[in-house]
Every structure is written in C-alpha cells, then in structure tokens.
Amino acid sequence: MSLFISIVAYNDPELLPTIDDAYAKAAEPDGLIFGVVDQSDQDHHDTLPHWRHQIRYIWLPARDSRGVCYARSMAQGLSNGEDYHLQIDAHMRFDPGWDEILRRQLQSLPTRSLLTASPMPWDPLHGPRRLKADQAIQLVEHPLHPLRNAANILANPNRAPIPGQRLAAGCLFSPGALLDDVPYDPHLYFNGEEYVYAQRVKARGWHIYHPAVLPIYHLYKQPGAQPELLHWSPRSDRSWSPAQLQSSGEARIEAALAGAAGVFSPVECPSPQPSSPV
C-alpha cells in the first residue's frame, strides 16, 4: 500500500526530524512517499536522508511564500495516485506502526471517509502525552472564533472512530482519491482554512470521523519559548504582503459561505461497528 504524506513548512527546524520520525516508526516505510514544500531561507535538499528517492521536495524561498494554503495546494500536486494520503504539519512525532493503525481504522469505515483530529501534544523534554484507550478527540466550534476549531476529549467506550463535522488541516488521513476530488484552494491564507475545507469535503459526499486511536503528536507552542517565526512576521524582502493575502482570502471565504463556491450540504456519517479493528 502506498501512502502520500503532504508536509509544508515555514522556516521550521522540526521539518527533517518529523520526516525521519515518520519513516522510522512506520510499519511499512517502503510504501511512504513524502511531498514536501519547504518555505525557508535555506534549501535543505542536500541534507535529506539517504532514502531521499521517497521524498518529492520543493524549496520555496521564504520571501516568496504566499501562506499555508498556497503551500498545501502545491504539496498536493506532488502526489501521484497513491492509495492513501496523510496531511500533517512539520513538527510532529509518531507512535510505532502509526501507518497501520490509521489504515485499519479507515478500512473499518464507509467508503469516502477520512480521519482527522487535533493531535495530543509532544515536547522535547517529556515526549508525547497520550490519551486513554477509551477516549477520543472531537473537534468543535471555537467559542470565540467560529471559523476555527476547539478540541474536546470525549469518552469513547466503543473504541471506534466517531462521526465529526470539522477537520484539522494539520492531521488528516484519507484515501488518496480525496486529493483529486477536493483539491486545496491556494487562494485562502490562514483563517477559515479548516472550516471551508470541511464544508467542501462534506458537500462532495465525504464523511468526517475522529479516530479512536491517533498515533501522531503535535509540538504546540511552549510557555516561555522564543516567538516562532510566523509567515506574517515582518520581513523587508518578501514578495507578497501578508495583509493583502489575508484580506483576499477572507473575501473568498465570505463568497464561499454565501454560496458562490457551491452549496455546502452536510452529509450524515454512518456509525461504525463497535468491533472495528484498531
């Protein structure tokens, strides 16, 4: 089984460690294909691992970057009909056999289903913080920002994936067919990325589920840490204005929500069987 892993980074020192950990912990590392868009001030092609033939790498100078959605669209273009697709951020860690764990859960669900959630955290000092075996992460509307997600930890006694309505752009596992059916919109910037994509996948008849077991972990900003180098941080050499990109992206979202980009009609998710293998 082939698995395409889409990763975009913006001056992220964790990009190569993320790739290395995903490869080292996979049950079937030979089936992995990485599609990487490295938006940075330095080209890292010469420092890729010895199995670089499994990495499709694009270096985009940071000054030319137009934001995460533009980069995710570019990364998706590196796919080539792989069986499965995983979209993640560039600062993740994995459990052993993570690819098989996700595949088994997805295979227990109806066709045209995807798995997504905001991962539990990891940090360099303590490693990953894991959920209990009978818990799952549910994505809900953020109380202050309706277009963003908040995450709840729910009891999940059946230990099966649970239906959802929202998705996390930094951790999404699906059949590879999703990339052709619902390609990423390169003209969005940041706000609304996940909400609009969730509505588009549902309108195309895809079902969103939150996994019973999520063997992937995210490095969240640590208290007291140095400020991260974000895309909208001031630069004197950039080719694009983040403020202009944000403004045009928000106008596109307003048009989409008004129906200009199609009617968003949620699709009811069938409940998986409690005995689904995980």
C-alpha positions, 0 to 999 in steps of 0.5 A: 500500500502506498501512502502520500504524506503532504508536509509544508513548512515555514522556516521550521527546524522540526521539518527533517526530524518529523520526516525521519520520525515518520519513516522510522516508526512506520510499519511499512516505510517502503510504501511512504512517499513524502511531498514536501514544500519547504518555505525557508531561507535555506534549501535543505535538499542536500541534507535529506536522508539517504532514502531521499528517492521517497521524498518529492521536495520543493524549496520555496524561498521564504520571501516568496511564500504566499501562506499555508494554503498556497503551500498545501495546494502545491504539496498536493500536486506532488502526489501521484495516485497513491492509495492513501494520503496523510496531511500533517504539519512539520513538527510532529512525532509518531507512535510505532506502526502509526501507518497501520493503525490509521489504515485499519481504522479507515478500512473499518469505515464507509467508503469516502471517509477520512480521519482527522483530529487535533493531535495530543501534544509532544515536547522535547523534554517529556515526549508525547502525552497520550490519551486513554484507550477509551477516549477520543478527540472531537473537534468543535466550534471555537467559542470565540472564533467560529471559523476555527476549531476547539478540541474536546476529549470525549469518552469513547467506550466503543473504541471506534472512530466517531462521526465529526463535522470539522477537520484539522488541516494539520492531521488528516488521513484519507484515501488518496482519491480525496486529493483529486476530488477536493483539491486545496484552494491556494487562494485562502491564507490562514483563517477559515482554512479548516472550516471551508475545507470541511464544508467542501469535503462534506458537500462532495459526499465525504464523511468526517470521523475522529479516530479512536486511536491517533498515533501522531503528536503535535509540538504546540507552542511552549510557555516561555519559548522564543516567538516562532517565526510566523509567515506574517512576521515582518520581513523587508524582502518578501514578495507578497504582503501578508495583509493583502493575502489575508484580506483576499482570502477572507473575501473568498471565504465570505463568497464561499459561505454565501454560496458562490463556491457551491452549496455546502450540504452536510452529509450524515456519517454512518456509525461504525461497528463497535468491533472495528479493528484498531 
